[in-house]
Amino acid sequence: MNESFQNELKDYILSLGASDVGFFCREGDGADEKLNYGISVVVRLSEEIISEIDGEPTLTYFNHYRQINAFIDGILLRTGLFLQKSGYRYVTVAASQSMNNEGWNYRGRYSHKQGACLAGLGGIGKNSLFFHKDYGSLVRLGTVFTDCELSAGDVLPHDPCGECVKCVEACPAGAIKNKEFDPGIEREEIFDAQKCSDYMKKEFQKIGRGAVCGICMRVCPKNKL
């Protein structure tokens, strides 16, 4: 790997507005062998907007959530074009996109959280959210895959929560199962995505068509709101 190019790539992504960037290799997870290398893009959410959540999401949060997702998707595309101009191939994985060819399963093309963990940017909490090493769970993620050989970061420990159960107690859907994440564990063992989604669609329909919640972020002491 050309270290100077990787540094140039990281500086470019940060110049586009990303809050942090990490690199990883996904060999052995059934990936397309031509595009084994990943770039994890992190963008911070607004602490003030999240702090306004009080028992239910706000219209401001719903708008912010959509804006951040669109912003990340723009960064991913520009990153891909940068790689392509340098002679590499790329595939972008949208910040928020479910692929449900086999029925509704609340999963995307690739887990952004898994990529961010492999890149050494943080760990996953009891609420199944990614916890950035500096910004807590107040982040959104995006991913780019490429055939450009990249040096990965060091994977960090996966226990941001310890004995804390604030999100477990605050989740109105009862979707958080109070189990710690371990690499290789299925999401369903720690978090019931369908129960969360069903509750949002029923109770928060007036706010973003029941597509967002954010209560577990709001109550998390790691986020220091």
N, C-alpha and C positions, 0 to 999 in steps of 0.2 A: 504494500500500500504506500502511495505517495503521501507522506504525512503533511507536507505543505499544502497539497490539494484538499485534504480532509479539513485542515484548519481554515483554508479559504472558503470551503463549503459551509462550515459552521458559522464563520463570520458573516457570510452572505445571508444565511437563514436568520440569524439574529438581527441583521440590518433590515429584514423584512418585517420585524416586529415580534418575532418569537421571544418568549421569556427564557427558554432553555432549549437545548438540542442535545440529543444523545445518539449513539450509533451502536448497532448490534448485529449479530449473525444469527440466523434462524435455521441453520443446518439441523436436520434430524426431526423437524416437526412437520414433515410432509410438504415442504415448500417446493415451489418451482426452482429447480436447481440452477436456472439461469439468473435468478434474482434472489440470492441468498442473503443479501445484506440489507439492513433496514436503518432508516433514519426516523427517530422519534422526535416529534415537534410538540413543545409545551407552550401553551398560552394561558396566562393567569386570568382568573375571573376578578371582577370588582368586589373587594371586601365590603364596600358600602352597600352595594346592591344585594349581596347575600345577607348582610346584617338586617335588611328590611323584612326578610322572611320571618313570619310570626304565626306558626301553626298552619300556614298554607303558603304556596308560592305567590309571587306578585306578577302583575303584568309587565313590570319593568324587568324582572328576572327572566321571564319568558322571552322578551325581546332581546335581552342581553345574551341569552343562551343561543338564540338563532344567529345573532351578529357574530359572536365568537366562532361558532361553527363555520360560517361563511368565510370569516377572516382566515381561519386555519386552512380551509380548502384552497384559498388563494395562495397561501404560502406553499402548500404542497405542490400546486401546479407550477409555480415559479421555480421551486426547487427542482422539480422534474425537468423543466426546460433548461435549467442551468446544467444539470447532469447530461442531458441530451446534447447540448451544445459542446460539451467536453468529450463527447464520443461514447457515452454510456446509455444504457436502456433504463427505463423506470416505469413503475406503476404506482399511482397514488391510491391510498385507502381513505375515503372520506371520513371527516370527523364524526359524523353521525349518520349512519346508513345501515339499516337492517336488510339482510338478505334471507328471505324466507321461502325459498323454493320448496322446502320440505315442510311447510307449515310455519306458523308464527313462532319464532324461537328467540327473538330479541338478541340476535347475534349478527355481527358484521363479517366482512371478508376476512378480517384478522383482528385479534384483540390488541387494541392500542395499549392497554394496560400491560399486557404481556411483553410487548416490545419495549415499553418504557422501563419495565423492570429489568429486562435483559440488557438495556443500555446503562443500567446503574443509576437511574434517575430517582428511584424511590421504591416503595413497596405497596402492597394492597391491604386495605383495612377490613374490618369485620363487615362493613357496609358494602363491600365489593367495589369501593371507589379506589382509584389510584391516589396515593399520598406522595406528593413530590417532597424530596428531602429538605427543601427550603420553604415551599409555598403551601404545604399541607394538601388537602383535597380540593382547594379552590383553583382548579386547573381544568382545561380541556386539552385533549390530545389529538394528534394526527400522525399518520405514518406514510413514508415513501419507501418502496422497495426498489433495489437497483442491482446491477451486476458490477458496480464499482466496489472494489474491495475496501472495506472500512474496518478500522480497529475499534473493537467494542470496549465499553467501560466496564468497571468492576461491579458485579451484582451486589446490591446491598441487602441486609437482613430484611425479612418480610413481616415485621411485627410492629407497626406504628401505634397499635391500640393498647397493648398490655391488658390490664384488668378493666379498662374503661368500658362502660356499657351505655353511655348517654345516647348514642344513636339507636341502640337496640330498644331502649325505653321510649324514645321519642318517635320512632317510626309509626305513623298512624295505620299503616297497612299490616304491621307485624311481619314484614318481609325479611328482616335481618335476624339471623338465627343464633347470634352470639357465639360464633365459632371463628377461630383464627384461620387466616389463609395460609396455606402451604403450597409451594410449587407443585404443580401436577394435580391439585385438588380441583374438582369440578365446581363451577360457580354455584350450582344449585345446592351444594352442600353448605354454603354459607349465606346464600341470598336467593330469595324467591322472586325472580324478575317478573313473572306473570302476576303474582299477587300485588307487587308494586304497581305495575301498569294498570291492572284492573281497578285498583283503588283510585289512582290518578284520574282515569277516564270517568269514574263515577263521581268523585268528589270535587275535582278541579276542572271540570269541563268548561266552566266560565273563564278559566285562566289558561290560555294557550291550548284549548281543546283537550285538556287533560294530558299534556305531553311532558310536563315538568313538575318537580316537587321541590327538592333542595333542602328539606328539613334536616336530613342527616348531616349535611354540610354546615348548616346554621348552628347546630348544637355541639359540634365537635370542638373540644377544647384545643386541639392541635391547630385550629385555624385562627384562634386568638381574636375572635370578633367582639 
